[in-house]
């Protein structure tokens, strides 16, 4: 396996439909090897001076560090929120076979 690092890109969506459409589009582009979609999250947050409550869907993209910016840009392009939460989280360690698969599935193809 090369020395490139794996990262998770975390975001949330207002609906399962939007999350699945976005996740599939980004995996199809090979910007991520896998996406996990976790429905049923409740969020409380500040927005425009008031505390809001929202039902959201968590999404975690599994990708390589050099693709994190492209994942962020693709999420922003598709996302319905004005200011989506998009966070890149480092991955410390992991199973070498799994990390090898992640890197292979996100390799640039001709």
C-alpha positions in Angstrom: 0.0 0.0 0.0 1.3 3.5 -0.7 1.9 6.1 2.0 -1.3 8.0 1.3 -3.6 8.4 4.3 -7.3 7.4 4.5 -9.8 10.0 5.8 -13.5 10.1 6.6 -15.5 13.1 5.3 -18.5 13.6 7.6 -21.6 15.5 6.6 -25.4 15.5 7.3 -28.4 15.8 5.0 -32.1 16.8 5.6 -33.4 13.6 4.0 -32.5 10.0 3.3 -33.3 10.5 -0.4 -30.9 13.4 -0.8 -28.2 11.6 1.2 -28.5 8.4 -1.0 -28.5 10.4 -4.3 -25.4 12.4 -3.2 -23.6 9.3 -1.8 -24.2 7.3 -4.9 -23.0 10.1 -7.2 -19.8 10.6 -5.3 -19.0 6.8 -5.1 -19.8 6.6 -8.9 -17.2 9.3 -9.5 -14.7 7.2 -7.4 -14.1 10.1 -5.1 -14.9 7.7 -2.2 -14.7 3.9 -1.9 -17.7 3.7 0.3 -20.3 5.9 2.0 -22.2 5.1 5.2 -25.6 6.6 5.6 -27.1 6.7 9.1 -30.7 8.0 9.2 -32.5 9.1 12.4 -30.2 11.7 13.8 -31.7 14.7 15.8 -29.7 17.9 15.7 -30.0 21.0 17.8 -28.0 24.0 16.5 -27.8 27.7 16.2 -28.9 29.2 12.9 -29.5 32.8 12.2 -29.7 33.8 15.9 -32.1 31.0 17.0 -31.8 27.5 18.2 -33.2 25.1 15.6 -34.1 21.4 15.8 -33.7 19.2 12.8 -34.1 15.5 11.9 -31.1 14.7 9.7 -29.2 11.9 8.1 -25.5 11.4 8.8 -23.2 10.5 6.0 -19.6 9.3 6.2 -17.5 9.1 3.1 -14.4 6.8 3.2 -11.7 8.2 0.9 -8.1 9.2 0.6 -6.7 12.4 1.9 -5.9 13.8 -1.6 -9.6 13.4 -2.6 -11.1 15.1 0.5 -11.3 18.5 -1.1 -13.0 17.0 -4.2 -15.5 15.3 -2.0 -16.1 18.5 -0.1 -16.7 20.4 -3.4 -19.0 17.7 -4.8 -21.1 17.7 -1.6 -21.4 21.5 -1.7 -22.4 21.4 -5.4 -25.2 18.9 -4.7 -26.3 19.8 -1.1 -29.5 21.7 -0.4 -28.2 23.4 2.7 -26.7 26.8 2.5 -24.0 25.9 4.9 -23.6 22.1 5.1 -21.4 20.6 7.8 -18.5 19.1 5.9 -15.6 17.9 8.1 -12.5 15.8 7.1 -11.5 13.5 9.9 -8.1 11.7 10.0 -8.1 7.9 10.2 -5.5 6.5 12.6 -4.5 3.0 11.6 -6.8 0.3 10.4 -6.8 -3.1 8.8 -4.2 -3.1 6.0 -6.4 -5.1 3.7 -9.4 -2.7 4.1 -7.1 0.3 3.6 -5.7 -1.3 0.5 -9.2 -1.8 -0.9 -10.1 1.8 -0.1 -7.0 3.1 -1.9 -7.6 0.7 -4.9 -11.2 1.8 -5.3 -10.3 5.5 -5.3 -7.4 5.3 -7.8 -7.5 7.5 -10.8 -8.8 5.4 -13.8 -8.3 6.2 -17.4 
